[in-house]
Amino acid sequence: MKIVIIMGSKVDIDWAKKIESKIKEFGVDVDLRISSAHKTPIKVLEIIKEYEKKDVVFITVAGRSNALGGFVDANTTKPVITCPPYSDKFSGFDIFSSLRMPSGVAPLVILEPEQAAIAAIKILSIKYTELSLKIKEFQEKMRQEIEKQDKDLKNGKC
């Protein structure tokens, strides 16, 4: 089992590292790769082929037109999550390139790195029950934190 993060260029590395960090908290292997749907489409296809026989979830990280998410999804039967970095340059409107896909192409679009990582873990947890347990522990920890915050607020500690 593995999660493969494909970036469009090294500009996307900081965003991808945020995703990688959360995935590693769950003990899942991550491979980081760089390839562009526009500039190196054959290499993208080679990367997909390299992992096609494995239990894998692909996460794509690419800004601007973000063709990478749709391109990967159209060329694999594996789950694909696209997590495009936010761009101030276009006031976030470049997100539409991730949301509007051709028929038959359906990558999940998740805007925050942590949530993209969690979604990928949940997908893998369908087969790997140890990940289900880790997700439950993570969720319980989140619940406990909210309960603590509420208790602190009630006791005037906030």
OpenMM code with the backbone's topology and positions (N, CA, C; nanometers):
from openmm import Vec3, app, unit

residues = "MET LYS ILE VAL ILE ILE MET GLY SER LYS VAL ASP ILE ASP TRP ALA LYS LYS ILE GLU SER LYS ILE LYS GLU PHE GLY VAL ASP VAL ASP LEU ARG ILE SER SER ALA HIS LYS THR PRO ILE LYS VAL LEU GLU ILE ILE LYS GLU TYR GLU LYS LYS ASP VAL VAL PHE ILE THR VAL ALA GLY ARG SER ASN ALA LEU GLY GLY PHE VAL ASP ALA ASN THR THR LYS PRO VAL ILE THR CYS PRO PRO TYR SER ASP LYS PHE SER GLY PHE ASP ILE PHE SER SER LEU ARG MET PRO SER GLY VAL ALA PRO LEU VAL ILE LEU GLU PRO GLU GLN ALA ALA ILE ALA ALA ILE LYS ILE LEU SER ILE LYS TYR THR GLU LEU SER LEU LYS ILE LYS GLU PHE GLN GLU LYS MET ARG GLN GLU ILE GLU LYS GLN ASP LYS ASP LEU LYS ASN GLY LYS CYS".split()
positions = [
    Vec3(0.0853, -0.1180, 0.0000),
    Vec3(0.0000, 0.0000, 0.0000),
    Vec3(0.0891, 0.1232, 0.0000),
    Vec3(0.0458, 0.2211, -0.0770),
    Vec3(0.1291, 0.3395, -0.0939),
    Vec3(0.0436, 0.4552, -0.1425),
    Vec3(0.0879, 0.5747, -0.1114),
    Vec3(0.0286, 0.6954, -0.1675),
    Vec3(0.1366, 0.7640, -0.2493),
    Vec3(0.1023, 0.7963, -0.3725),
    Vec3(0.1965, 0.8595, -0.4636),
    Vec3(0.1493, 1.0018, -0.4887),
    Vec3(0.2336, 1.0969, -0.4549),
    Vec3(0.2032, 1.2377, -0.4783),
    Vec3(0.2810, 1.2811, -0.6016),
    Vec3(0.2063, 1.3206, -0.7043),
    Vec3(0.2700, 1.3678, -0.8278),
    Vec3(0.2517, 1.5187, -0.8350),
    Vec3(0.3637, 1.5889, -0.8415),
    Vec3(0.3615, 1.7347, -0.8532),
    Vec3(0.3886, 1.7750, -0.9968),
    Vec3(0.3317, 1.8878, -1.0369),
    Vec3(0.3555, 1.9389, -1.1713),
    Vec3(0.4946, 1.9962, -1.1891),
    Vec3(0.5535, 2.0473, -1.0802),
    Vec3(0.6901, 2.1003, -1.0833),
    Vec3(0.7397, 2.1145, -0.9397),
    Vec3(0.8675, 2.1503, -0.9247),
    Vec3(0.9232, 2.1637, -0.7897),
    Vec3(0.8625, 2.2817, -0.7144),
    Vec3(0.7947, 2.3715, -0.7836),
    Vec3(0.7260, 2.4830, -0.7180),
    Vec3(0.6216, 2.4305, -0.6186),
    Vec3(0.5698, 2.3095, -0.6453),
    Vec3(0.4633, 2.2509, -0.5645),
    Vec3(0.5144, 2.1715, -0.4447),
    Vec3(0.6449, 2.1677, -0.4233),
    Vec3(0.7028, 2.0793, -0.3210),
    Vec3(0.6554, 2.1113, -0.1800),
    Vec3(0.6444, 2.2382, -0.1432),
    Vec3(0.6022, 2.2716, -0.0060),
    Vec3(0.4609, 2.2211, 0.0220),
    Vec3(0.3723, 2.2358, -0.0763),
    Vec3(0.2338, 2.1889, -0.0613),
    Vec3(0.2315, 2.0358, -0.0482),
    Vec3(0.3096, 1.9699, -0.1336),
    Vec3(0.3168, 1.8240, -0.1315),
    Vec3(0.3747, 1.7729, -0.0002),
    Vec3(0.4724, 1.8432, 0.0534),
    Vec3(0.5348, 1.8027, 0.1806),
    Vec3(0.4335, 1.8088, 0.2959),
    Vec3(0.3404, 1.9033, 0.2908),
    Vec3(0.2344, 1.9104, 0.3927),
    Vec3(0.1475, 1.7850, 0.3875),
    Vec3(0.1161, 1.7421, 0.2676),
    Vec3(0.0370, 1.6196, 0.2507),
    Vec3(0.1165, 1.4998, 0.3002),
    Vec3(0.2412, 1.4921, 0.2565),
    Vec3(0.3288, 1.3814, 0.2946),
    Vec3(0.3419, 1.3700, 0.4468),
    Vec3(0.3574, 1.4814, 0.5124),
    Vec3(0.3744, 1.4826, 0.6578),
    Vec3(0.2563, 1.4181, 0.7289),
    Vec3(0.1354, 1.4530, 0.6877),
    Vec3(0.0159, 1.3960, 0.7513),
    Vec3(0.0047, 1.2473, 0.7192),
    Vec3(0.0352, 1.2074, 0.5976),
    Vec3(0.0286, 1.0655, 0.5608),
    Vec3(0.1246, 0.9839, 0.6471),
    Vec3(0.2445, 1.0365, 0.6661),
    Vec3(0.3445, 0.9637, 0.7447),
    Vec3(0.3020, 0.9455, 0.8904),
    Vec3(0.2196, 1.0368, 0.9416),
    Vec3(0.1666, 1.0204, 1.0777),
    Vec3(0.0864, 0.8911, 1.0905),
    Vec3(0.0314, 0.8433, 0.9807),
    Vec3(-0.0472, 0.7206, 0.9805),
    Vec3(0.0365, 0.5987, 0.9421),
    Vec3(0.1656, 0.6195, 0.9190),
    Vec3(0.2558, 0.5085, 0.8904),
    Vec3(0.2439, 0.4512, 0.7503),
    Vec3(0.1970, 0.5307, 0.6563),
    Vec3(0.1829, 0.4845, 0.5185),
    Vec3(0.2990, 0.5382, 0.4354),
    Vec3(0.3497, 0.4537, 0.3468),
    Vec3(0.4594, 0.4941, 0.2586),
    Vec3(0.4111, 0.5957, 0.1553),
    Vec3(0.4968, 0.6924, 0.1269),
    Vec3(0.4657, 0.7976, 0.0306),
    Vec3(0.5821, 0.8087, -0.0677),
    Vec3(0.5473, 0.8183, -0.1946),
    Vec3(0.6468, 0.8514, -0.2958),
    Vec3(0.6120, 0.9883, -0.3519),
    Vec3(0.7109, 1.0763, -0.3607),
    Vec3(0.6943, 1.2066, -0.4239),
    Vec3(0.7563, 1.2011, -0.5622),
    Vec3(0.6809, 1.2473, -0.6615),
    Vec3(0.7284, 1.2473, -0.7992),
    Vec3(0.6980, 1.3820, -0.8629),
    Vec3(0.7719, 1.4175, -0.9659),
    Vec3(0.7462, 1.5407, -1.0412),
    Vec3(0.7313, 1.5050, -1.1880),
    Vec3(0.6190, 1.5464, -1.2435),
    Vec3(0.5952, 1.5298, -1.3860),
    Vec3(0.4757, 1.6158, -1.4242),
    Vec3(0.4754, 1.6662, -1.5435),
    Vec3(0.3743, 1.7607, -1.5886),
    Vec3(0.2851, 1.7008, -1.6968),
    Vec3(0.1547, 1.7187, -1.6817),
    Vec3(0.0611, 1.6723, -1.7846),
    Vec3(0.0838, 1.7450, -1.9161),
    Vec3(0.1268, 1.8705, -1.9085),
    Vec3(0.1496, 1.9495, -2.0289),
    Vec3(0.2893, 1.9274, -2.0881),
    Vec3(0.3895, 1.9270, -2.0046),
    Vec3(0.5281, 1.9257, -2.0529),
    Vec3(0.5875, 1.7859, -2.0668),
    Vec3(0.5448, 1.6922, -1.9829),
    Vec3(0.6010, 1.5571, -1.9866),
    Vec3(0.4909, 1.4514, -1.9725),
    Vec3(0.3898, 1.4534, -2.0578),
    Vec3(0.2779, 1.3596, -2.0435),
    Vec3(0.3197, 1.2126, -2.0511),
    Vec3(0.4186, 1.1817, -2.1317),
    Vec3(0.4628, 1.0425, -2.1414),
    Vec3(0.5231, 0.9969, -2.0089),
    Vec3(0.5960, 1.0856, -1.9431),
    Vec3(0.6520, 1.0497, -1.8125),
    Vec3(0.5408, 1.0287, -1.7099),
    Vec3(0.4350, 1.1097, -1.7146),
    Vec3(0.3216, 1.0886, -1.6230),
    Vec3(0.2654, 0.9484, -1.6446),
    Vec3(0.2482, 0.9105, -1.7700),
    Vec3(0.1969, 0.7766, -1.8010),
    Vec3(0.2902, 0.6672, -1.7497),
    Vec3(0.4198, 0.6899, -1.7586),
    Vec3(0.5172, 0.5931, -1.7069),
    Vec3(0.5065, 0.5801, -1.5551),
    Vec3(0.4873, 0.6931, -1.4875),
    Vec3(0.4717, 0.6895, -1.3415),
    Vec3(0.3458, 0.6115, -1.3043),
    Vec3(0.2365, 0.6396, -1.3716),
    Vec3(0.1116, 0.5669, -1.3437),
    Vec3(0.1339, 0.4169, -1.3632),
    Vec3(0.1951, 0.3796, -1.4752),
    Vec3(0.2193, 0.2383, -1.5058),
    Vec3(0.3060, 0.1715, -1.3991),
    Vec3(0.4012, 0.2453, -1.3467),
    Vec3(0.4914, 0.1917, -1.2436),
    Vec3(0.4147, 0.1450, -1.1197),
    Vec3(0.3048, 0.2106, -1.0881),
    Vec3(0.2301, 0.1809, -0.9654),
    Vec3(0.0986, 0.1073, -0.9912),
    Vec3(0.0637, 0.0856, -1.1151),
    Vec3(-0.0698, 0.0363, -1.1507),
    Vec3(-0.1059, -0.0977, -1.0876),
    Vec3(-0.0097, -0.1849, -1.0632),
    Vec3(-0.0398, -0.3170, -1.0070),
    Vec3(-0.0320, -0.3187, -0.8549),
    Vec3(-0.0156, -0.2027, -0.7936),
    Vec3(-0.0041, -0.1932, -0.6484),
    Vec3(-0.1308, -0.1327, -0.5892),
    Vec3(-0.1466, -0.1497, -0.4590),
    Vec3(-0.2542, -0.0817, -0.3871),
    Vec3(-0.2074, 0.0610, -0.3638),
    Vec3(-0.2589, 0.1522, -0.4428),
    Vec3(-0.2083, 0.2881, -0.4436),
    Vec3(-0.3227, 0.3876, -0.4570),
    Vec3(-0.3024, 0.5041, -0.3989),
    Vec3(-0.3862, 0.6208, -0.4227),
    Vec3(-0.2925, 0.7290, -0.4747),
    Vec3(-0.3324, 0.7929, -0.5830),
    Vec3(-0.2558, 0.9037, -0.6371),
    Vec3(-0.3119, 1.0353, -0.5850),
    Vec3(-0.2222, 1.1247, -0.5463),
    Vec3(-0.2601, 1.2624, -0.5135),
    Vec3(-0.1810, 1.3513, -0.6082),
    Vec3(-0.2512, 1.4391, -0.6791),
    Vec3(-0.1817, 1.5311, -0.7687),
    Vec3(-0.1808, 1.6704, -0.7083),
    Vec3(-0.0692, 1.7380, -0.7268),
    Vec3(-0.0505, 1.8737, -0.6762),
    Vec3(0.0028, 1.9571, -0.7921),
    Vec3(-0.0830, 2.0402, -0.8459),
    Vec3(-0.0412, 2.1257, -0.9569),
    Vec3(-0.1298, 2.2491, -0.9593),
    Vec3(-0.0696, 2.3602, -0.9834),
    Vec3(-0.1455, 2.4848, -0.9891),
    Vec3(-0.1839, 2.5216, -1.1306),
    Vec3(-0.2262, 2.6451, -1.1452),
    Vec3(-0.2690, 2.7022, -1.2730),
    Vec3(-0.3789, 2.6189, -1.3360),
    Vec3(-0.3521, 2.5572, -1.4503),
    Vec3(-0.4599, 2.4858, -1.5187),
    Vec3(-0.4879, 2.3492, -1.4573),
    Vec3(-0.3968, 2.2994, -1.3770),
    Vec3(-0.4095, 2.1703, -1.3102),
    Vec3(-0.4656, 2.0602, -1.3996),
    Vec3(-0.4089, 2.0415, -1.5140),
    Vec3(-0.4479, 1.9294, -1.5998),
    Vec3(-0.4015, 1.7966, -1.5407),
    Vec3(-0.3069, 1.8023, -1.4487),
    Vec3(-0.2464, 1.6805, -1.3950),
    Vec3(-0.3492, 1.5893, -1.3288),
    Vec3(-0.4380, 1.6441, -1.2477),
    Vec3(-0.5373, 1.5612, -1.1792),
    Vec3(-0.6257, 1.4850, -1.2760),
    Vec3(-0.6806, 1.5547, -1.3726),
    Vec3(-0.7660, 1.4899, -1.4712),
    Vec3(-0.6899, 1.3923, -1.5597),
    Vec3(-0.5681, 1.4287, -1.5971),
    Vec3(-0.4859, 1.3431, -1.6822),
    Vec3(-0.4539, 1.2116, -1.6121),
    Vec3(-0.4136, 1.2205, -1.4850),
    Vec3(-0.3832, 1.0981, -1.4096),
    Vec3(-0.5099, 1.0146, -1.3958),
    Vec3(-0.6204, 1.0785, -1.3568),
    Vec3(-0.7448, 1.0047, -1.3369),
    Vec3(-0.7909, 0.9345, -1.4651),
    Vec3(-0.7765, 1.0003, -1.5779),
    Vec3(-0.8207, 0.9427, -1.7052),
    Vec3(-0.7353, 0.8243, -1.7489),
    Vec3(-0.6192, 0.8056, -1.6853),
    Vec3(-0.5260, 0.7021, -1.7281),
    Vec3(-0.4990, 0.5961, -1.6229),
    Vec3(-0.5825, 0.5910, -1.5195),
    Vec3(-0.5666, 0.4879, -1.4167),
    Vec3(-0.7029, 0.4450, -1.3651),
    Vec3(-0.7065, 0.3246, -1.3118),
    Vec3(-0.8273, 0.2774, -1.2434),
    Vec3(-0.8170, 0.3028, -1.0931),
    Vec3(-0.7040, 0.3527, -1.0495),
    Vec3(-0.6808, 0.3790, -0.9075),
    Vec3(-0.7455, 0.5113, -0.8661),
    Vec3(-0.7739, 0.5276, -0.7363),
    Vec3(-0.8298, 0.6547, -0.6898),
    Vec3(-0.7301, 0.7691, -0.7091),
    Vec3(-0.7827, 0.8849, -0.7468),
    Vec3(-0.7008, 1.0040, -0.7665),
    Vec3(-0.7643, 1.1194, -0.6889),
    Vec3(-0.6815, 1.1848, -0.6100),
    Vec3(-0.7220, 1.3052, -0.5381),
    Vec3(-0.6378, 1.4185, -0.5936),
    Vec3(-0.7006, 1.5272, -0.6291),
    Vec3(-0.6234, 1.6430, -0.6721),
    Vec3(-0.6326, 1.7488, -0.5625),
    Vec3(-0.5189, 1.8006, -0.5246),
    Vec3(-0.5112, 1.8993, -0.4163),
    Vec3(-0.4287, 2.0181, -0.4648),
    Vec3(-0.4918, 2.1047, -0.5434),
    Vec3(-0.4164, 2.2159, -0.6022),
    Vec3(-0.3805, 2.3220, -0.4984),
    Vec3(-0.2592, 2.3733, -0.5035),
    Vec3(-0.2217, 2.4811, -0.4124),
    Vec3(-0.3007, 2.6080, -0.4449),
    Vec3(-0.3351, 2.6805, -0.3415),
    Vec3(-0.4094, 2.8055, -0.3594),
    Vec3(-0.3203, 2.9097, -0.4267),
    Vec3(-0.3801, 2.9845, -0.5194),
    Vec3(-0.3058, 3.0880, -0.5891),
    Vec3(-0.3701, 3.2242, -0.5673),
    Vec3(-0.2967, 3.3144, -0.5044),
    Vec3(-0.3438, 3.4525, -0.4892),
    Vec3(-0.3484, 3.5246, -0.6237),
    Vec3(-0.2645, 3.4790, -0.7143),
    Vec3(-0.2501, 3.5472, -0.8423),
    Vec3(-0.3838, 3.5598, -0.9162),
    Vec3(-0.4665, 3.4572, -0.9055),
    Vec3(-0.5952, 3.4587, -0.9743),
    Vec3(-0.7117, 3.4618, -0.8755),
    Vec3(-0.6848, 3.5076, -0.7544),
    Vec3(-0.7867, 3.5138, -0.6486),
    Vec3(-0.8551, 3.3791, -0.6277),
    Vec3(-0.7831, 3.2735, -0.6511),
    Vec3(-0.8371, 3.1400, -0.6302),
    Vec3(-0.9208, 3.0862, -0.7450),
    Vec3(-0.9433, 3.1667, -0.8475),
    Vec3(-1.0298, 3.1229, -0.9568),
    Vec3(-0.9702, 3.0100, -1.0409),
    Vec3(-0.8411, 2.9865, -1.0303),
    Vec3(-0.7828, 2.8755, -1.1050),
    Vec3(-0.8332, 2.7399, -1.0542),
    Vec3(-0.9030, 2.7392, -0.9397),
    Vec3(-0.9611, 2.6161, -0.8873),
    Vec3(-1.0615, 2.5555, -0.9850),
    Vec3(-1.1236, 2.6382, -1.0677),
    Vec3(-1.2237, 2.5860, -1.1611),
    Vec3(-1.1653, 2.4828, -1.2561),
    Vec3(-1.0361, 2.4918, -1.2849),
    Vec3(-0.9751, 2.3917, -1.3719),
    Vec3(-0.9707, 2.2546, -1.3051),
    Vec3(-0.9800, 2.2506, -1.1730),
    Vec3(-0.9837, 2.1231, -1.1007),
    Vec3(-1.1264, 2.0725, -1.0849),
    Vec3(-1.2210, 2.1636, -1.0854),
    Vec3(-1.3602, 2.1265, -1.0598),
    Vec3(-1.4350, 2.0811, -1.1847),
    Vec3(-1.4019, 2.1396, -1.2982),
    Vec3(-1.4725, 2.1090, -1.4229),
    Vec3(-1.3904, 2.0061, -1.5016),
    Vec3(-1.4363, 1.8831, -1.5005),
    Vec3(-1.3667, 1.7744, -1.5690),
    Vec3(-1.4528, 1.7233, -1.6841),
    Vec3(-1.3891, 1.6668, -1.7850),
    Vec3(-1.4644, 1.6047, -1.8932),
    Vec3(-1.5432, 1.4838, -1.8425),
    Vec3(-1.6437, 1.4420, -1.9158),
    Vec3(-1.7212, 1.3251, -1.8741),
    Vec3(-1.6289, 1.2036, -1.8627),
    Vec3(-1.6541, 1.1234, -1.7617),
    Vec3(-1.5750, 1.0031, -1.7391),
    Vec3(-1.4457, 1.0243, -1.6630),
    Vec3(-1.4155, 1.1476, -1.6297),
    Vec3(-1.2942, 1.1800, -1.5536),
    Vec3(-1.3390, 1.2373, -1.4196),
    Vec3(-1.2940, 1.1744, -1.3092),
    Vec3(-1.3518, 1.2115, -1.1803),
    Vec3(-1.2538, 1.2076, -1.0631),
    Vec3(-1.1486, 1.2873, -1.0674),
    Vec3(-1.0640, 1.2932, -0.9474),
    Vec3(-1.1374, 1.3666, -0.8358),
    Vec3(-1.1136, 1.3250, -0.7138),
    Vec3(-1.1660, 1.3993, -0.5994),
    Vec3(-1.0891, 1.5301, -0.5897),
    Vec3(-1.1562, 1.6381, -0.5583),
    Vec3(-1.0883, 1.7659, -0.5402),
    Vec3(-1.0965, 1.8012, -0.3918),
    Vec3(-0.9815, 1.8118, -0.3299),
    Vec3(-0.9733, 1.8468, -0.1884),
    Vec3(-0.8720, 1.9594, -0.1763),
    Vec3(-0.9132, 2.0685, -0.1142),
    Vec3(-0.8327, 2.1901, -0.1172),
    Vec3(-0.7245, 2.1994, -0.0103),
    Vec3(-0.7393, 2.1284, 0.0980),
    Vec3(-0.6420, 2.1380, 0.2073),
    Vec3(-0.5528, 2.0145, 0.2122),
    Vec3(-0.4235, 2.0336, 0.2296),
    Vec3(-0.3298, 1.9199, 0.2309),
    Vec3(-0.3642, 1.8122, 0.3343),
    Vec3(-0.3953, 1.8531, 0.4568),
    Vec3(-0.4257, 1.7533, 0.5600),
    Vec3(-0.5467, 1.6695, 0.5214),
    Vec3(-0.6491, 1.7337, 0.4681),
    Vec3(-0.7696, 1.6601, 0.4317),
    Vec3(-0.7443, 1.5670, 0.3134),
    Vec3(-0.6593, 1.6074, 0.2191),
    Vec3(-0.6241, 1.5189, 0.1079),
    Vec3(-0.5557, 1.3934, 0.1606),
    Vec3(-0.4668, 1.4113, 0.2561),
    Vec3(-0.3978, 1.2971, 0.3163),
    Vec3(-0.4964, 1.2048, 0.3869),
    Vec3(-0.5865, 1.2624, 0.4647),
    Vec3(-0.6842, 1.1810, 0.5379),
    Vec3(-0.7756, 1.1059, 0.4411),
    Vec3(-0.8198, 1.1711, 0.3350),
    Vec3(-0.9041, 1.1040, 0.2363),
    Vec3(-0.8315, 0.9844, 0.1743),
    Vec3(-0.7045, 1.0024, 0.1417),
    Vec3(-0.6268, 0.8924, 0.0836),
    Vec3(-0.6138, 0.7770, 0.1826),
    Vec3(-0.5903, 0.8095, 0.3085),
    Vec3(-0.5809, 0.7061, 0.4129),
    Vec3(-0.7138, 0.6314, 0.4244),
    Vec3(-0.8246, 0.7056, 0.4236),
    Vec3(-0.9564, 0.6412, 0.4334),
    Vec3(-0.9825, 0.5491, 0.3147),
    Vec3(-0.9395, 0.5889, 0.1961),
    Vec3(-0.9563, 0.5027, 0.0796),
    Vec3(-0.8793, 0.3722, 0.0998),
    Vec3(-0.7560, 0.3819, 0.1436),
    Vec3(-0.6757, 0.2617, 0.1680),
    Vec3(-0.7314, 0.1786, 0.2831),
    Vec3(-0.7980, 0.2439, 0.3780),
    Vec3(-0.8503, 0.1718, 0.4948),
    Vec3(-0.9636, 0.0761, 0.4584),
    Vec3(-1.0198, 0.0891, 0.3390),
    Vec3(-1.1220, -0.0059, 0.2945),
    Vec3(-1.0631, -0.1463, 0.2907),
    Vec3(-0.9390, -0.1557, 0.2518),
    Vec3(-0.8723, -0.2863, 0.2443),
    Vec3(-0.7844, -0.3143, 0.3660),
    Vec3(-0.7226, -0.2097, 0.4203),
    Vec3(-0.6259, -0.2275, 0.5288),
    Vec3(-0.6878, -0.1831, 0.6606),
    Vec3(-0.7356, -0.2815, 0.7376),
    Vec3(-0.8097, -0.2506, 0.8608),
    Vec3(-0.7255, -0.1774, 0.9646),
    Vec3(-0.5948, -0.1966, 0.9625),
    Vec3(-0.5113, -0.1241, 1.0593),
    Vec3(-0.5212, 0.0269, 1.0371),
    Vec3(-0.5455, 0.0673, 0.9144),
    Vec3(-0.5645, 0.2099, 0.8878),
    Vec3(-0.6995, 0.2577, 0.9394),
    Vec3(-0.8000, 0.1724, 0.9334),
    Vec3(-0.9307, 0.2078, 0.9907),
    Vec3(-0.9169, 0.2389, 1.1385),
    Vec3(-0.8388, 0.1571, 1.2079),
    Vec3(-0.8180, 0.1797, 1.3516),
    Vec3(-0.7449, 0.3111, 1.3753),
    Vec3(-0.6463, 0.3409, 1.2923),
    Vec3(-0.5728, 0.4668, 1.3075),
    Vec3(-0.6620, 0.5872, 1.2783),
    Vec3(-0.7512, 0.5751, 1.1810),
    Vec3(-0.8462, 0.6836, 1.1522),
    Vec3(-0.9389, 0.7038, 1.2713),
    Vec3(-0.9883, 0.5954, 1.3287),
    Vec3(-1.0769, 0.6058, 1.4463),
    Vec3(-1.0042, 0.6738, 1.5622),
    Vec3(-0.8787, 0.6372, 1.5850),
    Vec3(-0.7995, 0.7008, 1.6912),
    Vec3(-0.7819, 0.8502, 1.6630),
    Vec3(-0.7528, 0.8843, 1.5384),
    Vec3(-0.7372, 1.0240, 1.4983),
    Vec3(-0.8664, 1.1018, 1.5238),
    Vec3(-0.9783, 1.0444, 1.4831),
    Vec3(-1.1077, 1.1107, 1.5021),
    Vec3(-1.1401, 1.1276, 1.6509),
    Vec3(-1.1074, 1.0270, 1.7291),
    Vec3(-1.1342, 1.0370, 1.8730),
    Vec3(-1.0484, 1.1468, 1.9362),
    Vec3(-0.9254, 1.1557, 1.8946),
    Vec3(-0.8358, 1.2610, 1.9442),
    Vec3(-0.8924, 1.3996, 1.9098),
    Vec3(-0.9456, 1.4137, 1.7889),
    Vec3(-1.0074, 1.5406, 1.7490),
    Vec3(-1.1296, 1.5718, 1.8353),
    Vec3(-1.2116, 1.4697, 1.8617),
    Vec3(-1.3298, 1.4887, 1.9476),
    Vec3(-1.2889, 1.5320, 2.0883),
    Vec3(-1.1879, 1.4659, 2.1404),
    Vec3(-1.1413, 1.4989, 2.2757),
    Vec3(-1.0905, 1.6424, 2.2826),
    Vec3(-1.0240, 1.6883, 2.1803),
    Vec3(-0.9739, 1.8254, 2.1769),
    Vec3(-1.0896, 1.9260, 2.1797),
    Vec3(-1.1942, 1.8987, 2.1045),
    Vec3(-1.3111, 1.9874, 2.1053),
    Vec3(-1.3773, 1.9867, 2.2423),
    Vec3(-1.3898, 1.8695, 2.3028),
    Vec3(-1.4478, 1.8605, 2.4371),
    Vec3(-1.3654, 1.9404, 2.5382),
    Vec3(-1.2339, 1.9299, 2.5265),
    Vec3(-1.1458, 2.0049, 2.6160),
    Vec3(-1.1636, 2.1551, 2.5953),
    Vec3(-1.1707, 2.1983, 2.4704),
    Vec3(-1.1903, 2.3401, 2.4416),
    Vec3(-1.3219, 2.3905, 2.4997),
    Vec3(-1.4271, 2.3105, 2.4886),
    Vec3(-1.5565, 2.3501, 2.5436),
    Vec3(-1.5498, 2.3582, 2.6963),
    Vec3(-1.4851, 2.2618, 2.7561),
    Vec3(-1.4715, 2.2610, 2.9027),
    Vec3(-1.3908, 2.3825, 2.9490),
    Vec3(-1.2811, 2.4103, 2.8788),
    Vec3(-1.1990, 2.5274, 2.9128),
    Vec3(-1.2795, 2.6569, 2.9004),
    Vec3(-1.3583, 2.6653, 2.7961),
    Vec3(-1.4417, 2.7854, 2.7763),
    Vec3(-1.5436, 2.8001, 2.8898),
    Vec3(-1.6063, 2.6907, 2.9269),
    Vec3(-1.7052, 2.6944, 3.0355),
    Vec3(-1.6404, 2.7360, 3.1680),
    Vec3(-1.5143, 2.6984, 3.1852),
    Vec3(-1.4433, 2.7289, 3.3098),
    Vec3(-1.3644, 2.8594, 3.3020),
    Vec3(-1.3859, 2.9368, 3.1974),
    Vec3(-1.3213, 3.0663, 3.1846),
    Vec3(-1.1731, 3.0616, 3.1548),
    Vec3(-1.1267, 2.9549, 3.0957),
    Vec3(-0.9843, 2.9402, 3.0650),
    Vec3(-0.9476, 2.9833, 2.9242),
    Vec3(-1.0410, 3.0347, 2.8481),
    Vec3(-1.0108, 3.0779, 2.7107),
    Vec3(-1.0099, 3.2292, 2.7026),
] * unit.nanometer
topology = app.Topology()
chain = topology.addChain("A")
for resn in residues:
    res = topology.addResidue(resn, chain)
    for name in ("N", "CA", "C"):
        topology.addAtom(name, app.Element.getBySymbol(name[0]), res)
